[in-house]
Amino acid sequence: MFYAAWLALIAAGAGASIAALFWALKTGQFSDQGRARYLPLTEEMALTPADTSGRLPTEVYALAIVIVLGLISIASTIALTIYWLQG
């Protein structure tokens, strides 16, 4: 019975992975594989980020949301597993 929570967690992870893959394909993340192959060998300086006047970039907030949602899902899966094992 408690396998349902683990399967839901796996399904959520697979769904997020597939969504990330489609996002990467849509935004052209894999478009220049020839150049990407040699990036570790170049000595180009990294681009400096634009001044955001002390604000955190949007990516930081998105990452924090993903981390919180992941921790909530793992905690709820463990809690449901413990609950079903006791009952």
Backbone bond lengths (Angstrom), bond angles and torsions (degrees), N, CA, C in turn:
res aa  C-N    CA-C-N  psi(-1)  N-CA   C-N-CA  omega(-1)  CA-C   N-CA-C  phi
1 M - - - 1.436 - - 1.526 112.28 -
2 F 1.313 117.70 -38.33 1.451 118.86 -176.09 1.522 112.85 -77.11
3 Y 1.333 117.14 -1.26 1.459 119.91 178.20 1.522 111.99 -70.06
4 A 1.315 118.07 -21.90 1.466 121.37 -177.87 1.525 111.30 -61.35
5 A 1.323 117.40 -40.09 1.465 120.14 -179.94 1.525 110.92 -66.87
6 W 1.319 117.02 -40.71 1.465 119.83 178.48 1.521 110.92 -68.05
7 L 1.313 116.94 -38.37 1.463 119.69 177.05 1.526 111.08 -66.06
8 A 1.323 117.23 -36.28 1.465 120.28 176.09 1.520 110.95 -64.99
9 L 1.329 116.76 -39.27 1.461 120.52 177.57 1.527 110.75 -64.77
10 I 1.321 117.25 -42.27 1.459 121.06 178.09 1.523 110.38 -64.56
11 A 1.338 117.11 -42.00 1.462 120.85 179.17 1.528 111.09 -64.05
12 A 1.326 117.03 -39.49 1.465 120.05 178.24 1.526 110.89 -65.44
13 G 1.317 116.83 -41.08 1.461 120.18 177.71 1.520 112.45 -65.46
14 A 1.332 116.05 -41.36 1.462 119.79 177.95 1.523 110.57 -66.31
15 G 1.324 116.80 -39.34 1.463 120.04 177.92 1.520 111.86 -63.40
16 A 1.326 116.50 -42.11 1.466 120.49 178.22 1.524 110.86 -65.12
17 S 1.325 117.01 -38.58 1.460 120.67 179.08 1.525 111.19 -65.70
18 I 1.314 116.36 -42.70 1.463 120.27 179.24 1.526 110.41 -66.54
19 A 1.338 116.92 -39.92 1.462 120.21 177.43 1.530 110.90 -62.89
20 A 1.329 117.20 -40.43 1.465 120.78 178.04 1.530 111.22 -65.56
21 L 1.324 116.84 -38.06 1.462 120.16 178.05 1.521 110.82 -63.98
22 F 1.340 117.31 -46.09 1.461 120.04 179.54 1.529 111.42 -65.01
23 W 1.343 116.95 -36.45 1.460 120.05 176.26 1.528 110.01 -62.40
24 A 1.331 116.81 -44.90 1.461 120.70 -179.12 1.528 111.14 -63.90
25 L 1.319 116.88 -39.62 1.452 119.39 177.81 1.525 111.21 -67.08
26 K 1.321 117.41 -40.17 1.460 122.12 -178.11 1.524 111.89 -66.80
27 T 1.331 117.10 -39.08 1.459 120.60 -177.01 1.522 113.33 -89.35
28 G 1.332 117.81 2.58 1.462 120.67 175.45 1.511 115.00 77.36
29 Q 1.312 118.29 31.09 1.459 121.42 -179.15 1.526 112.22 -66.86
30 F 1.332 116.98 -23.93 1.469 120.91 -177.78 1.520 111.96 -107.07
31 S 1.329 118.40 18.69 1.460 120.72 -170.56 1.526 113.68 -75.40
32 D 1.317 119.89 -31.07 1.465 121.19 -175.00 1.524 110.59 -120.61
33 Q 1.320 116.57 70.14 1.463 121.12 -177.45 1.521 112.39 -68.66
34 G 1.335 117.58 -30.10 1.462 120.30 179.33 1.515 112.08 -62.71
35 R 1.329 117.37 -42.90 1.457 121.53 178.88 1.528 110.46 -73.12
36 A 1.318 117.35 -39.11 1.464 121.29 -177.56 1.525 111.66 -62.99
37 R 1.303 116.37 -28.91 1.465 120.67 -179.07 1.522 111.96 -62.65
38 Y 1.343 116.75 -32.49 1.459 120.45 -174.69 1.527 113.75 -103.33
39 L 1.299 119.21 1.59 1.462 121.39 -179.04 1.528 113.97 -58.51
40 P 1.334 120.20 -40.64 1.472 118.26 179.16 1.526 113.40 -66.40
41 L 1.326 117.74 -18.82 1.452 120.74 -176.73 1.520 112.98 -91.95
42 T 1.314 118.75 -11.62 1.461 121.68 -179.13 1.514 110.54 -86.88
43 E 1.306 114.62 160.51 1.464 119.50 178.73 1.523 110.12 -112.67
44 E 1.311 116.62 34.22 1.461 120.15 177.49 1.522 109.51 -67.91
45 M 1.297 114.61 144.60 1.457 119.29 176.23 1.523 108.23 -78.26
46 A 1.294 116.02 141.89 1.457 120.28 177.83 1.523 109.38 -68.44
47 L 1.309 116.43 145.92 1.450 120.44 178.08 1.516 109.55 -68.51
48 T 1.308 115.81 139.31 1.449 119.05 178.16 1.525 108.68 -82.03
49 P 1.305 117.02 138.35 1.466 118.80 -179.47 1.520 111.33 -68.45
50 A 1.299 115.44 151.56 1.457 120.25 178.35 1.521 109.48 -68.15
51 D 1.319 115.69 150.44 1.464 120.62 179.26 1.520 108.74 -70.30
52 T 1.314 116.14 121.52 1.459 120.54 -179.98 1.522 111.04 -107.39
53 S 1.302 116.68 18.80 1.467 123.59 177.62 1.527 112.77 51.91
54 G 1.315 116.37 48.03 1.453 121.47 174.40 1.510 115.64 83.21
55 R 1.310 118.44 -1.96 1.470 121.03 179.37 1.519 109.87 -86.39
56 L 1.314 114.85 147.88 1.456 119.98 175.17 1.525 109.01 -78.31
57 P 1.324 117.66 145.43 1.463 119.37 178.08 1.532 111.31 -65.81
58 T 1.314 115.18 157.83 1.459 121.43 -178.70 1.524 111.04 -60.93
59 E 1.323 117.16 -31.55 1.455 120.91 -179.10 1.525 111.82 -61.70
60 V 1.312 117.28 -32.57 1.465 120.72 179.80 1.528 109.78 -65.81
61 Y 1.331 116.05 -42.73 1.466 119.62 178.60 1.522 110.90 -66.37
62 A 1.331 116.75 -41.35 1.466 120.13 179.04 1.525 110.45 -63.05
63 L 1.317 117.17 -42.68 1.459 120.96 178.47 1.525 111.23 -64.01
64 A 1.321 117.04 -39.92 1.462 120.10 178.50 1.526 110.84 -63.62
65 I 1.324 117.04 -39.94 1.464 120.57 178.52 1.518 110.47 -64.38
66 V 1.333 116.92 -43.37 1.464 120.49 179.33 1.528 110.92 -62.95
67 I 1.318 116.78 -42.08 1.465 120.51 179.64 1.528 110.86 -64.24
68 V 1.321 116.76 -44.32 1.469 120.44 -179.86 1.527 110.50 -63.61
69 L 1.334 117.50 -44.97 1.461 120.35 178.40 1.527 111.87 -62.31
70 G 1.322 116.89 -39.15 1.459 120.58 177.19 1.519 112.19 -64.39
71 L 1.322 116.42 -43.90 1.464 119.80 179.05 1.522 111.36 -65.55
72 I 1.334 116.90 -38.61 1.464 120.16 177.62 1.523 110.72 -64.03
73 S 1.323 116.83 -43.00 1.466 119.07 -179.08 1.527 111.70 -67.34
74 I 1.315 117.67 -39.52 1.462 119.88 178.02 1.534 110.59 -66.99
75 A 1.326 116.64 -43.08 1.465 119.74 179.50 1.523 111.45 -64.04
76 S 1.332 117.20 -40.82 1.463 118.75 179.10 1.523 111.51 -68.66
77 T 1.323 117.42 -35.30 1.465 120.29 177.25 1.528 110.66 -64.87
78 I 1.307 117.04 -44.19 1.462 120.42 178.79 1.528 110.57 -65.79
79 A 1.337 116.95 -41.31 1.456 120.33 179.76 1.534 110.81 -64.17
80 L 1.319 117.56 -42.91 1.463 120.43 178.01 1.531 111.82 -65.45
81 T 1.318 116.79 -37.31 1.454 120.39 177.79 1.533 110.60 -63.58
82 I 1.318 116.31 -45.98 1.469 119.61 179.08 1.523 110.47 -64.04
83 Y 1.328 117.45 -40.25 1.455 122.17 -179.77 1.533 110.37 -63.01
84 W 1.348 116.82 -45.38 1.461 119.81 -178.13 1.524 112.63 -71.56
85 L 1.332 116.93 -28.70 1.462 119.04 177.31 1.521 111.96 -71.55
86 Q 1.331 116.71 -32.11 1.466 120.21 179.63 1.528 112.19 -79.54
87 G 1.342 117.17 -27.81 1.462 119.72 -174.06 1.456 110.85 -95.41
